[in-house]
């Protein structure tokens, strides 16, 4: 069977740099235990990754998303619920919000919520 070259995959991912990045990421996934979606035929991981892209068993968009996720260092944190914030700040749920709380009062409320004196 003929070896896959970058030329076979360029119509799937037109940017050669992006193609190499996606194939390298997929090769790393295969190396860490992800199952190959094409027959291995005694090929090494980068060749298997290129064959997967050429056969479209691994979509370029899916690979791109997984590559981005693997390189992200910031984790999104959900904002606390309003009820939790109200309890933290010592304000009743139905009471109007107090925007004039000083930094010292806020710090004191946070420390009391954590059980510190």
FIDRENGU-629290 format. One record per residue (C-alpha): x, y, z; residue in three letters. Coordinates in Angstrom, 2 decimals, decimal comma. Layout:
// FIDRENGU-629290
((X Y Z) ALA)
...
***
This chain:
// FIDRENGU-629290
((0,00 0,00 0,00) UNK)
((1,30 3,44 -0,91) UNK)
((2,35 5,81 1,85) UNK)
((0,21 8,80 2,61) UNK)
((1,81 12,12 1,91) UNK)
((0,80 15,61 2,86) UNK)
((-0,42 16,04 -0,73) UNK)
((-3,23 13,53 -0,10) UNK)
((-4,53 15,56 2,84) UNK)
((-4,22 19,13 1,52) UNK)
((-7,74 19,10 0,08) UNK)
((-9,10 18,30 3,59) UNK)
((-6,95 20,89 5,39) UNK)
((-5,64 23,48 2,90) UNK)
((-3,14 25,10 5,27) UNK)
((-0,09 22,81 5,40) UNK)
((1,09 24,16 8,74) UNK)
((-2,32 23,46 10,30) UNK)
((-2,35 20,01 8,71) UNK)
((0,99 19,15 10,27) UNK)
((-0,17 20,48 13,66) UNK)
((-3,39 18,43 13,52) UNK)
((-1,62 15,27 12,37) UNK)
((1,03 15,65 15,09) UNK)
((-1,66 16,09 17,73) UNK)
((-3,53 13,02 16,46) UNK)
((-0,28 11,01 16,41) UNK)
((0,26 11,96 20,07) UNK)
((-3,29 10,86 20,89) UNK)
((-2,64 7,48 19,25) UNK)
((0,66 7,17 21,12) UNK)
((-1,12 7,73 24,45) UNK)
((-3,65 4,98 23,81) UNK)
((-6,39 6,37 21,57) UNK)
((-7,65 3,78 19,10) UNK)
((-6,74 4,26 15,45) UNK)
((-9,73 4,57 13,13) UNK)
((-7,96 3,06 10,08) UNK)
((-5,95 -0,13 9,65) UNK)
((-2,44 0,33 10,98) UNK)
((-0,67 -1,71 8,25) UNK)
((2,58 -1,58 10,25) UNK)
((2,67 2,24 9,86) UNK)
((3,96 4,61 12,48) UNK)
((1,65 6,99 14,33) UNK)
((2,21 10,11 12,15) UNK)
((1,41 8,13 8,99) UNK)
((-1,70 6,65 10,63) UNK)
((-2,79 10,15 11,65) UNK)
((-2,35 11,45 8,07) UNK)
((-4,27 8,45 6,71) UNK)
((-7,10 9,17 9,16) UNK)
((-7,27 12,77 7,97) UNK)
((-7,13 11,72 4,31) UNK)
((-9,91 9,13 4,80) UNK)
((-11,87 11,65 6,90) UNK)
((-12,29 9,20 9,76) UNK)
((-11,00 12,02 11,95) UNK)
((-12,61 15,33 11,06) UNK)
((-10,38 18,38 10,84) UNK)
((-12,80 20,45 12,94) UNK)
((-12,88 17,85 15,72) UNK)
((-9,10 17,55 15,70) UNK)
((-8,76 21,33 15,77) UNK)
((-11,05 21,57 18,83) UNK)
((-9,17 18,83 20,67) UNK)
((-5,85 20,49 19,85) UNK)
((-7,08 23,81 21,23) UNK)
((-8,43 22,17 24,38) UNK)
((-5,15 20,35 24,98) UNK)
((-3,21 23,63 24,82) UNK)
((-5,52 25,65 27,07) UNK)
((-4,08 26,52 30,44) UNK)
((-6,94 28,60 31,85) UNK)
((-9,93 26,77 33,27) UNK)
((-13,27 28,50 33,08) UNK)
((-14,83 29,03 36,50) UNK)
((-18,54 29,50 36,96) UNK)
((-19,59 32,57 38,88) UNK)
((-21,11 31,87 42,30) UNK)
((-24,88 31,81 42,55) UNK)
((-26,60 34,94 43,81) UNK)
((-27,94 33,08 46,83) UNK)
((-24,44 32,01 47,82) UNK)
((-23,14 35,54 47,40) UNK)
((-25,99 36,89 49,52) UNK)
((-25,18 34,42 52,29) UNK)
((-21,52 35,25 52,02) UNK)
((-22,16 38,94 52,31) UNK)
((-24,68 38,56 55,12) UNK)
((-27,53 40,00 53,08) UNK)
((-30,98 38,49 53,00) UNK)
((-32,13 37,08 49,70) UNK)
((-34,98 39,57 49,18) UNK)
((-33,13 42,58 50,59) UNK)
((-31,87 45,19 48,13) UNK)
((-28,24 44,84 47,14) UNK)
((-25,69 47,01 48,92) UNK)
((-23,14 48,44 46,57) UNK)
((-21,48 50,50 49,29) UNK)
((-19,92 47,59 51,17) UNK)
((-16,36 48,50 52,01) UNK)
((-13,43 46,27 51,22) UNK)
((-12,87 45,63 54,94) UNK)
((-16,48 44,48 55,44) UNK)
((-16,27 42,21 52,43) UNK)
((-12,99 40,70 53,65) UNK)
((-14,45 40,19 57,12) UNK)
((-17,54 38,48 55,64) UNK)
((-15,37 36,19 53,53) UNK)
((-13,22 35,22 56,51) UNK)
((-16,29 34,53 58,67) UNK)
((-17,76 32,35 55,91) UNK)
((-14,56 30,30 55,88) UNK)
((-14,70 29,92 59,67) UNK)
((-11,78 32,19 60,42) UNK)
((-12,06 34,79 63,22) UNK)
***
